[in-house]
Amino acid sequence: MSSALLLLLLPSVLLLSLPPAAVHAAEELLQLVSSSSAAEFQHFAEAEERVDEAAESSECWTYGGGDQFGLGPELCCGPAPCGQKNCWAPPEFQYFFCCEEPACRPAVITGVQRALAEAAALGPALATRNASAVARGAAAEELQTLRRRLRGLRLDRSNGGQDCNCAVAYAAALLLASGGADDALANRAIRPSWLAEGISWHTIVADGWGALFAWLARPPVSGSHPNCAASSDIAPRPSAAPRSLEHSESLSLEALVDLAQERARKVAAEVGDGECALSTLVSSLRADGTFAELWGRIAADEAARRLGRKCVAVEDATGHAAWTSCSTWSYSIDADFSSPKAGVGTRQGAVAAVCVVGAPRNVLDTFRSIRDNVLKVLHGDAFVYVPFGGSLTPHLERQLSRLGPIATAIAVPDVDQQGFEQRFLGELHDPRLAALYSQAPGPWRAPVFGQMGSSMWGYFHQDVCQRMVKAYEEQRGNLRYDWVVFARADMMWTHRHPPIYLLNPGFVHVPFGQDNSYYNHGPEHGLNDRHAIVPRHLVDGYFGRIQALRTGEAWGWYVERMATAGDLINTEQYLLIHLRACEVPIRRFPPVAFIVQCTEGPQCQHLYKGTNLGKQQWTQTAKYWTELIEVTRTTHDDFHGVHRPRHGWIWERERPYAALDPKVSNPWELHSLDFVCCTSRSGPVTCSRLWTFMKRCQCVT
């Protein structure tokens, strides 16, 4: 629906929510619409553009903007491949990559990278025109989407803001045409100044676009073609070229990238931005071996990054941590999960082991919040297990460095649904168990038996967690931790984790909410499975779901009953069923973290298959709105409109354990902690008047 039609449906009072400039343009558009026939709507395009332009102001990114009346975030941005620099921050809405074009969604970007990598792998022996055909076959829809949606866009350093993934993807889509860098459309759209200076080549490498240099190193298209090939024969040599890239084996990859880009800047300065200038730039850098030398080093680095590795991480003065003492590692049922260097990457006197596990396919970076609000608060040793897609890119490595020191850090290639099913079935102690488990329906078993979802990845990650922790305990003379914490890598923590000294070691402590009971109208209760603080003596029970399935114990304990009942069981219900069978007691605390929306990948395919989520230009920050609401209720005060922790609210024990309501008073629903304003020696006390009228918290004697 056009902006004009939408405005006809809006009461005029709602226009007061818009920024002033947008209000003026919108009123002008309304006046035009009210005095015109439907056939004249085509003349209002210019007025619509003024509304869109005005709505891009910073005011649009607040709750005073268009989101108030349900138009959605699309009101705030026009098409901009690299998006806005300042976007909504959690826990509110944010654009998918900050107002980027729908062409820039992750599936398209990944498709172009895949096509580029396949073309680069063919080597220079295959003609460029034929290699281009291979690339188009690998990602025909993605390449067409970028060329169609962004047609007319000019990548130019002077435009600014064109230094993002989407801009590189658009350039790659143009260069993968059969004419390569000599193609006329590529030369019109890509200015040499953008390629040489408008984007850092370190960014190109870090974001997984290194194969672009392999493509640029390919020989030009032979034969006649309506392109710029003729100009490539007269490529100039820069008069003040930096030293040659030859004999650069002693340089690090980072230094080599700097040297190569400096050479490109020198050539681009003499070539200029005229017609066919891109062809001339590329031909010159191809001829002197710049692209070939650079790609050779990048290819070697990428080959190493596709392998799994096990490391420790040591923190530097900036609070980041470099992965060191690395060795090649791959998963197997009997793999070695011990630390490559015991005693390094730990915190002095740590009593908690914090496992940060899972694939970090998030629209937001969560690692800093985990470090500040979980690891530092608990003073815990970190154990990290990260499955990656393709390779451990420099970008992902930088993200992981924000976690700080790590006792055992494992990064390993991820497996898809089929690969995971093969792994799970192959680890069963008795292959006949598979037929038994197939009789118990529901998402609890996903992705095995064709079930859509990712439940068993969670069981697997928890098993990996306890194996890393137990191996490290053996390394330090069987000195056991007091607590083991399960922390998902995709959780955004909005406040500090409850401190250890408030937790009763007789219980597993789990955030309240998101239990997902009575799935598909069935009778079973569920339990939040997204975070847990587990006393060491209860680790085998809480973290043992997949091991119980491997051995077959789960069948006798509860899966047989599930199969007989025939009710669909989800992940949360399966967790509670397992914990009750293992007699693991539970207590709850108010939630202060939520799962961030995931991007497309094998462990988030259930949200993208059968929905249009992958085609949307924007998304919310949180994966589950109900969870975000629950977190906001803990930390945000609606009456005063303030963030409670900034005004003295703290964690405190409940004495005795409390139920929120008689309807939620099962043993696994009782609270051991609360987030309170006023407290006394006996625990939290009511001080509604003090807070309501004076906005004060205090300790009551």
Secondary structure, 3 states (H helix, E strand, C coil): CCHHHHHHCCCHHHHHHCCHHHHHHHHHHHHHHHCCCHHHHHHHHHHHHHHHHHCCCHHHHCCCCHHHHCCCHHHHCCCCCCCCCCCCCCCCEEECCCCCCHHHCHHHHHHHHHHHHHHHHCCCCCCHHHHHHHHHHHCHHHHHHHHHHCCCCCECHHHCCCCCHHHHHHHHHHHCCCCHHHCHHHHHHECHHHHHHHCCHHHHHHCCCCHHHHHHCCCCCCCCCCCCHHHHHHCCCCCCCCCCCCCCCCCCHHHHHHHHHHHHHHHHHHHCCCCCHHHHHHHHHHHCCHHHHHHHHHHHHHHHHCCCEEEEEEECCCCCEEEEEEEECCCCCCCCCCCCCCCCCCCCCCCEEEEEECCCCECCCCHHHHHHHHHHHHCCEEEEEEEECCCCCHHHHHHHHCCCCEEEEEEEECCCHHHHHHHHHHHCCCCCHHHHHCCCCCHHHCCHHHCCCCHHHHHHHHHHHHHHHHHHHHHCCCCCCCEEEEEECCEEECCCCCCHHHCCCCCEEEECCCCCCCHHHCCCCCCCCCEEEEEHHHHHHHCCHHHHHHHCHHHHHHHHHHHHHCCCCCHHHHHHHHHHHCCCCEEEECCCEEEECECCCCCCHHHCCCCCHHHCCEEECECCHHHHHHHHHHHEECCCCEEHHHHCCEEEEEEEEECCCHHHCCHHHCEEEEEECCEECCEECCCHHHHHHHCCCCECC
